[in-house]
């Protein structure tokens, strides 16, 4: 049985790099904001990086939604402390859910895609954000949405896929992608490792620059040394593709 808390907290912890993360820094405080998608308000928890204009990251949760939201908030604070504005998007607001209803997932997915695409425009126009330096980090189902979103919007300059699925039809929808980092556990019993390999093959076909790391002893969520290793990879990857981070306030 997969512990959903492990998925979110493991993802958050994997973003922590001892040299520059200050996850407990009380200066990184979230504010609740929103934008409109399909005539409905979509909540976004906004974690500012500091003063001046800088890069920004959209953070997309998995099917657990806000059930274990503190894990995602920790990840957002870590990224903000490293100098990236972060918008933690409550995309399930569009379907009025707190977590995914699995019997409706195929029906609801196109609606969530619309929300995440609208989120790109919202963050690109947010004060303090350099619209030329936007990244997207998706976790599990959120990674699938991140792939579709990045494929549809050239404003996304970097994509991080945490153990996401490659969904039916994505090959027909997505014709290009920005530089991508794939992180997946060989022992993932929720989103099998074949999804990481299928995504890698897709990136090769598209000619997309990418990096991939498969952790042989990890499942759907990273623990132990894999947290630190993936942390270093995410930090370096975002730095290379989004440029210098914003200066802390």
C-alpha positions as CSV (number, residue, x, y, z in Angstrom):
1,X,0.0,0.0,0.0
2,X,1.4,3.4,-1.0
3,X,1.4,6.1,1.7
4,X,0.2,9.2,0.0
5,X,1.9,11.4,2.6
6,X,5.2,9.8,1.5
7,X,4.5,11.0,-2.1
8,X,4.0,14.6,-1.2
9,X,6.5,15.0,1.7
10,X,9.0,12.8,-0.2
11,X,8.7,15.1,-3.2
12,X,9.1,18.2,-1.0
13,X,12.1,16.8,0.8
14,X,13.7,15.9,-2.4
15,X,13.8,19.6,-3.3
16,X,15.8,20.5,-0.2
17,X,19.5,21.3,-0.9
18,X,21.4,21.9,2.3
19,X,23.6,24.6,0.8
20,X,20.9,27.0,-0.3
21,X,17.4,25.8,0.8
22,X,15.8,27.5,3.8
23,X,12.5,25.7,4.1
24,X,11.9,26.9,7.5
25,X,12.6,30.6,6.7
26,X,9.5,32.5,7.9
27,X,10.3,35.2,5.4
28,X,8.8,33.0,2.7
29,X,5.1,33.3,3.4
30,X,2.3,32.3,1.1
31,X,-0.5,34.6,0.1
32,X,-3.7,33.3,-1.4
33,X,-4.4,34.6,-4.9
34,X,-6.7,33.5,-7.8
35,X,-7.4,33.7,-11.5
36,X,-10.4,32.9,-13.5
37,X,-10.7,29.8,-15.7
38,X,-13.9,28.9,-17.4
39,X,-15.7,31.5,-15.4
40,X,-14.7,30.0,-12.1
41,X,-12.1,31.3,-9.6
42,X,-9.0,29.1,-9.3
43,X,-7.0,29.4,-6.1
44,X,-3.2,29.8,-6.2
45,X,-1.0,29.9,-3.2
46,X,1.7,32.4,-4.0
47,X,5.2,32.0,-2.6
48,X,7.3,35.1,-3.5
49,X,11.0,34.7,-3.9
50,X,12.0,38.2,-2.8
51,X,12.6,41.6,-4.3
52,X,13.1,42.4,-8.0
53,X,12.1,40.6,-11.1
54,X,12.9,36.9,-11.4
55,X,12.0,33.5,-12.6
56,X,8.8,31.7,-11.6
57,X,7.6,28.1,-11.3
58,X,4.1,26.6,-11.4
59,X,3.7,23.7,-9.0
60,X,1.1,21.1,-9.9
61,X,0.0,18.6,-7.3
62,X,-0.9,15.0,-7.9
63,X,-4.2,13.1,-7.7
64,X,-4.1,13.5,-3.9
65,X,-5.0,17.2,-4.5
66,X,-4.9,19.2,-1.3
67,X,-5.3,16.2,1.0
68,X,-1.7,16.5,2.1
69,X,-1.1,20.0,0.9
70,X,1.6,20.8,3.5
71,X,4.0,18.6,1.6
72,X,3.5,20.7,-1.5
73,X,3.7,23.9,0.5
74,X,7.0,22.8,1.9
75,X,8.3,22.2,-1.6
76,X,7.1,25.7,-2.7
77,X,8.8,27.3,0.3
78,X,12.1,25.5,-0.6
79,X,11.9,26.7,-4.2
80,X,11.0,30.3,-3.1
81,X,13.9,30.3,-0.7
82,X,16.2,29.3,-3.6
83,X,15.0,32.4,-5.5
84,X,12.0,31.2,-7.6
85,X,8.6,32.7,-7.3
86,X,6.2,29.8,-6.9
87,X,2.5,29.5,-7.8
88,X,0.9,26.3,-6.2
89,X,-2.1,25.9,-8.4
90,X,-5.4,24.5,-7.0
91,X,-6.5,23.2,-10.4
92,X,-9.1,21.0,-8.9
93,X,-11.1,24.1,-8.1
94,X,-12.4,24.0,-11.6
95,X,-14.2,20.7,-10.9
96,X,-14.9,21.6,-7.3
97,X,-12.9,18.7,-5.9
98,X,-10.4,18.5,-3.1
99,X,-8.8,15.4,-4.6
100,X,-9.3,13.5,-7.9
101,X,-12.4,11.5,-8.3
102,X,-10.9,8.5,-10.3
103,X,-14.2,7.6,-12.0
104,X,-14.2,11.0,-13.6
105,X,-10.5,11.4,-14.4
106,X,-10.8,11.0,-18.2
107,X,-13.7,13.4,-18.2
108,X,-12.1,16.0,-16.1
109,X,-8.6,15.9,-17.5
110,X,-9.2,18.3,-20.4
111,X,-10.8,20.7,-18.0
112,X,-7.7,20.7,-15.8
113,X,-5.6,21.2,-18.9
114,X,-7.5,24.4,-19.6
115,X,-6.8,25.5,-16.0
116,X,-3.1,24.9,-16.1
117,X,-2.8,26.7,-19.5
118,X,-4.7,29.7,-18.0
119,X,-2.3,29.5,-15.1
120,X,0.7,30.1,-17.4
121,X,-0.9,33.4,-18.5
122,X,-1.7,34.4,-15.0
123,X,1.9,33.8,-13.7
124,X,3.5,35.4,-16.8
125,X,1.6,38.6,-16.0
126,X,2.2,38.5,-12.2
127,X,4.2,41.4,-10.8
128,X,7.8,40.4,-10.1
129,X,7.9,37.6,-12.7
130,X,10.1,37.6,-15.7
131,X,7.7,36.1,-18.3
132,X,10.7,34.8,-20.3
133,X,11.8,32.6,-17.4
134,X,8.8,30.3,-16.4
135,X,9.2,26.7,-15.4
136,X,6.7,24.0,-14.4
137,X,7.1,21.2,-11.8
138,X,4.5,18.5,-11.9
139,X,4.0,15.6,-9.5
140,X,2.4,12.3,-10.7
141,X,-0.9,13.4,-12.3
142,X,0.4,17.0,-12.1
143,X,3.4,15.9,-14.2
144,X,1.0,14.7,-16.9
145,X,-0.7,18.1,-16.9
146,X,2.7,19.8,-16.9
147,X,3.7,17.9,-20.1
148,X,0.5,18.9,-21.9
149,X,0.9,22.5,-20.7
150,X,4.5,22.8,-21.6
151,X,3.8,21.3,-25.0
152,X,1.1,23.9,-25.7
153,X,2.8,27.0,-24.4
154,X,6.3,28.1,-25.5
155,X,6.5,30.4,-22.5
156,X,7.4,27.4,-20.4
157,X,11.2,27.1,-20.5
158,X,11.8,24.2,-18.2
159,X,9.8,21.1,-17.2
160,X,10.3,18.9,-14.2
161,X,8.5,15.5,-14.2
162,X,8.2,13.8,-10.8
163,X,7.1,10.2,-11.6
164,X,4.4,11.3,-14.0
165,X,2.4,9.1,-16.4
166,X,2.4,9.3,-20.1
167,X,-1.3,9.5,-21.0
168,X,-3.0,8.2,-24.0
169,X,-3.1,10.7,-26.8
170,X,-0.2,12.8,-25.6
171,X,2.0,11.9,-28.6
172,X,-0.6,13.4,-30.9
173,X,-1.1,16.5,-28.8
174,X,2.5,17.4,-28.0
175,X,4.8,18.4,-30.9
176,X,7.5,20.2,-28.9
177,X,8.7,20.5,-25.3
178,X,11.2,22.6,-23.4
179,X,14.2,21.1,-21.7
180,X,13.0,18.4,-19.4
181,X,14.1,16.6,-16.2
182,X,12.6,13.2,-15.5
183,X,12.8,11.8,-12.0
184,X,11.3,8.3,-11.4
185,X,11.6,5.3,-9.1
186,X,12.3,1.9,-10.6
187,X,10.0,0.3,-8.0
188,X,7.1,2.7,-8.6
189,X,3.9,0.7,-8.1
190,X,1.6,3.6,-8.9
191,X,3.0,5.0,-12.1
192,X,5.2,2.2,-13.5
193,X,8.8,2.8,-14.7
194,X,7.6,2.2,-18.3
195,X,6.1,5.7,-18.3
196,X,9.5,7.2,-17.7
197,X,11.0,5.2,-20.5
198,X,8.1,6.1,-22.8
199,X,8.5,9.8,-22.0
200,X,12.2,9.6,-22.7
201,X,11.5,8.0,-26.1
202,X,9.1,10.8,-26.8
203,X,11.7,13.5,-25.9
204,X,14.2,11.8,-28.2
205,X,11.7,11.8,-31.0
206,X,11.0,15.4,-30.5
207,X,14.7,16.4,-30.3
208,X,14.1,17.9,-26.8
209,X,17.1,18.3,-24.5
210,X,16.5,16.2,-21.4
211,X,17.9,14.6,-18.3
212,X,16.7,11.5,-16.7
213,X,17.4,9.8,-13.4
214,X,15.9,6.5,-12.4
215,X,16.3,5.6,-8.7
216,X,16.6,1.7,-8.6
217,X,15.3,1.4,-5.0
218,X,12.6,4.1,-5.0
219,X,8.8,3.9,-5.4
220,X,6.2,6.6,-5.9
221,X,8.0,9.2,-3.8
222,X,11.6,9.5,-2.9
223,X,13.2,8.9,0.5
224,X,16.7,8.8,1.9
225,X,19.7,9.6,-0.4
226,X,17.4,9.9,-3.4
227,X,15.9,13.0,-1.9
228,X,19.2,14.8,-1.8
229,X,20.3,13.6,-5.2
230,X,17.1,14.7,-6.9
231,X,17.3,18.0,-5.0
232,X,20.6,18.7,-6.5
233,X,19.4,17.8,-9.9
234,X,16.3,20.0,-9.7
235,X,18.3,23.0,-8.4
236,X,20.9,22.7,-11.1
237,X,18.4,22.1,-13.8
238,X,16.3,25.1,-13.0
239,X,19.4,27.2,-12.7
240,X,20.6,26.2,-16.1
241,X,17.3,26.8,-17.9
242,X,15.7,29.7,-16.0
243,X,18.8,31.6,-15.2
244,X,19.8,33.5,-12.1
245,X,17.2,33.4,-9.3
246,X,15.5,36.4,-7.8
247,X,17.3,38.1,-4.9
248,X,15.8,37.2,-1.5
249,X,13.9,40.0,0.1
